């Protein structure tokens, strides 16, 4: 094996590893906004189902974190206006199944 062949073999695995890492990061970044958006919608639906007079349901803070290769967990805070316009706070937790592209385990603490 000459020096040129060795250099090509040495660069190949590093290039493949770099591409794989880039793809993993890109896939994670593209998943979190979908998970947050889906959980935001599910949380608003849950608040309205438990408080039918709730108006202007808003998620004010949401943090997504990876929970393995198939799930993203989202937790956060929000507000809604109740009767007579009084503001009420809530916290929530939600899981987003990456394979099913659906929310699961939505819990809202009013």
N, C-alpha and C positions, 0 to 999 in steps of 0.2 A: 504494500500500500504506500503510495507516495504521499507527500505532505499535502498536496492539493485535495486528494480524496479524503484525507483525515479531517481537513478543515470543513469540508462540506458536511460530513457526517456529524461533526461536533456542533454545527450551527443548526442542523435540521431539528433535533429534539428541542432546542431552546425556542425556535420559532413556533413549533407546534404547541409547546407549553404556553407561550405568550398568547397565542390565538385562543386557546382553550380558556385561559383566565379572562381574557377580554370578553369572550362570549358569555361566560358565567356572570360577570358583572353586568353586562348589557341586559341579559335576561332578568336578573334580579331587579334592576332599575325599572325595566318595563313592566314588571309584575306589581310592584308596590303601589303605583298609582291606581291600577285596576282594583287591587284589594281594598285600598282606602275608599275608593269611590263606591264599590259594591257594598262595603260595610256601612258607609255613610247612608246609603239608600235603605238598607235593612234596618239600621238603627232608627231612622226617621219613621219607617213603617211601624216598628215595634212601639215607639213612643206614642204614635197616633192610635194604635190599637188599645193601648192601656189608658190613654188620656184622650178620649175622642174630641174634646174641645181644645186640644193643643193646637196652637197656631205658630207659624214661623219657627219650625224645628230646625235648629242649626247645630252642626258639629263644629265646635270652635277649635278643637285640638285633636289631632289623630297621629299616633305613632305606630308605624308598621315594623314588625320584626319577623325574620325568618324563623319558622318552627319546623325545620327539616326541609326535605326536598319537595314535599308535596303540599305544604301549608304555609300561609302567612298569617300571623296574628296581628290584630289591630286593636288598640285600646285608646281611649281618649275621653274628652269632656264635651259637653254641649249645653245648649239652652233651648227653652221653648217658652212661648207666652201662654199663660193659662187664662182662666176667666178674669175679666176686668183688666186684662193686659199685664198682670203680674208676671214677672220673669221667674222661671224655675230652672235650676241647674240639674244636670244628670251626668253620670259617668257610664261608660260602656266598655264591653269587650266583645270581640267578634273574631271568628276564624274564617279565612278564605281558602277554599280548596283549589289549588292550582290546576289539578287535573280536571275536575268537574266544572271549574270556573263559576263557582257558586259559594255563597256564604253559608256558614254553619255555626252553631253554638253562639247565637246572638244573645247577649244578656245586657240589660239596661237597668241601672240602679237609679231610681228616681228620688 
